[in-house]
């Protein structure tokens, strides 16, 4: 049975993406990836300032102060471009993980979010023995709903802060750990 050694997340790959453990050094490039205000239409907020993003990444990379909870965050690099294009994240508590994904506007519509979410699900099942995935999706965000479905999640009757809870089990392995 897989266990977590207490270290941070390990890198994983999909057919076209490298999911790299989040590092504060990614902040400048990610600020550009996250710069389009259209990304925040369903979630609120706006593009992050690089300095604020670096501070957020420092907190996230340090991990949860709760020893029973792991904050695992990855940036997504499109292998053929050698550029970052978004991120995936998981808050892992025992066999359950809450997951989220964001792909920058220039990379949307190419299937990267679905590929990353499926890879994340497979990676969490293998690396953290996760059996249940949960995501929260705005009811009008059809693209995000399609990503959740691709990762094996289905809408539930539960709502939180105006978003529908989606839940499911990880799909068959689509990612491999990087050594």
C-alpha positions in Angstrom: 0.0 0.0 0.0 1.5 3.4 -1.0 2.4 5.7 1.8 3.6 9.3 1.9 7.1 9.7 3.3 6.2 13.2 4.4 8.0 14.7 1.5 6.3 16.9 -1.0 4.7 15.7 -4.2 6.6 13.9 -6.9 6.6 14.9 -10.5 4.5 13.0 -12.9 4.0 13.0 -16.7 1.1 12.6 -19.1 1.3 12.2 -22.9 2.1 15.9 -23.5 2.6 17.4 -20.0 5.2 17.4 -17.3 3.6 18.1 -13.9 6.4 19.6 -11.8 6.2 20.1 -8.0 5.4 23.7 -7.3 8.4 25.9 -6.5 8.3 29.6 -5.7 10.7 30.1 -8.6 7.7 29.3 -10.9 5.9 32.5 -9.8 7.1 34.9 -12.5 6.3 32.6 -15.4 3.0 31.5 -13.8 2.0 35.2 -13.3 2.1 35.5 -17.1 0.2 32.2 -17.5 -2.5 33.4 -15.1 -2.6 37.0 -16.4 -5.8 36.9 -18.5 -8.8 38.3 -16.6 -11.0 35.8 -18.4 -9.6 33.0 -16.2 -11.5 34.5 -13.2 -15.0 34.7 -14.6 -16.3 31.8 -12.6 -14.0 31.9 -9.6 -13.7 35.6 -8.9 -10.6 37.6 -8.2 -8.1 38.6 -10.8 -4.7 38.0 -12.2 -2.0 37.7 -9.4 0.9 40.0 -9.0 4.2 38.1 -9.3 5.4 39.1 -5.8 2.1 38.0 -4.2 2.1 34.8 -6.3 5.6 34.0 -5.1 4.5 34.5 -1.5 1.5 32.2 -2.1 3.8 29.6 -3.7 6.1 29.8 -0.7 3.2 29.0 1.7 1.9 26.2 -0.5 5.3 24.6 -1.0 5.8 24.7 2.8 2.7 22.5 3.1 -0.2 22.3 5.4 0.3 23.1 9.1 -2.1 20.2 9.8 0.0 17.0 9.8 -3.1 15.0 8.6 -3.4 17.0 5.5 -1.0 17.3 2.5 -1.0 20.2 0.1 0.3 18.9 -3.2 0.7 21.4 -6.1 2.2 21.1 -9.5 2.8 23.4 -12.4 2.1 22.0 -15.9 4.8 22.3 -18.5 3.8 21.6 -22.1 6.7 19.4 -23.1 6.9 20.5 -26.8 6.9 24.2 -25.9 9.0 24.0 -22.8 6.7 26.5 -21.2 4.3 26.4 -18.2 0.6 26.4 -19.1 -1.3 26.0 -15.8 -1.4 24.0 -12.6 -3.1 21.2 -10.8 -3.5 20.8 -7.1 -4.7 18.4 -4.5 -5.5 18.7 -0.8 -5.0 15.1 0.4 -6.5 13.9 3.7 -6.3 10.1 4.1 -7.8 8.3 1.1 -9.6 11.5 -0.1 -8.3 14.4 -2.2 -9.9 17.7 -3.2 -8.5 18.6 -6.6 -8.5 21.6 -8.9 -6.9 22.6 -12.2 -6.3 25.8 -14.1 -5.0 26.1 -17.7 -4.0 29.5 -19.0 -6.3 31.0 -21.7 -3.7 30.5 -24.6 -3.6 26.8 -23.9 -7.3 26.2 -23.4 -9.3 24.1 -25.9 -6.4 21.7 -26.5 -7.4 19.0 -24.0 -4.6 19.9 -21.6 -6.9 20.3 -18.5 -8.5 16.9 -19.1 -5.2 15.3 -19.6 -3.7 16.9 -16.5 -6.8 16.0 -14.3 -6.7 12.4 -15.5 -3.0 12.2 -14.9 -3.4 13.8 -11.4 -6.1 11.3 -10.5 -3.9 8.4 -11.5 -0.9 9.8 -9.7 -2.9 10.4 -6.5 -4.2 6.8 -6.6 -0.7 5.4 -7.0 1.4 7.8 -4.9 -1.0 8.6 -2.1 -3.5 5.7 -2.1 -6.3 8.1 -2.8 -9.7 6.4 -3.4 -12.0 9.4 -3.6 -11.7 12.6 -5.6 -13.7 15.7 -5.0 -13.9 18.9 -7.0 -16.1 22.0 -6.7 -17.3 23.5 -10.0 -19.4 26.5 -10.8 -22.7 25.3 -12.5 -22.1 27.4 -15.5 -18.5 26.3 -16.2 -19.2 23.6 -18.7 -15.5 23.2 -19.7 -14.5 22.5 -16.1 -17.4 20.1 -15.8 -16.1 18.2 -18.8 -12.6 18.1 -17.2 -14.1 16.6 -14.0 -16.0 14.0 -16.0 -12.9 13.1 -17.9 -11.1 12.5 -14.5 -13.9 10.1 -13.4 -16.0 12.5 -11.3 -19.7 13.0 -11.4 -21.9 15.8 -10.0 -23.5 15.2 -6.6 -26.5 16.9 -5.1 -24.2 18.8 -2.7 -23.3 22.5 -3.1 -20.7 24.7 -1.4 -20.3 28.5 -2.0 -22.4 28.3 -5.2 -20.4 25.5 -6.6 -21.6 21.9 -7.2 -19.6 19.2 -5.6 -18.3 16.5 -8.0 -17.0 13.2 -6.7 -15.6 9.9 -7.9 -12.8 7.4 -7.9 -9.6 7.8 -9.8 -9.6 6.6 -13.4 -7.2 4.0 -14.7 -3.6 5.1 -14.6 -2.7 7.7 -17.3 0.4 9.1 -15.6 3.7 7.8 -14.6 6.0 9.1 -11.8 9.2 10.8 -12.9 12.3 9.3 -11.4 
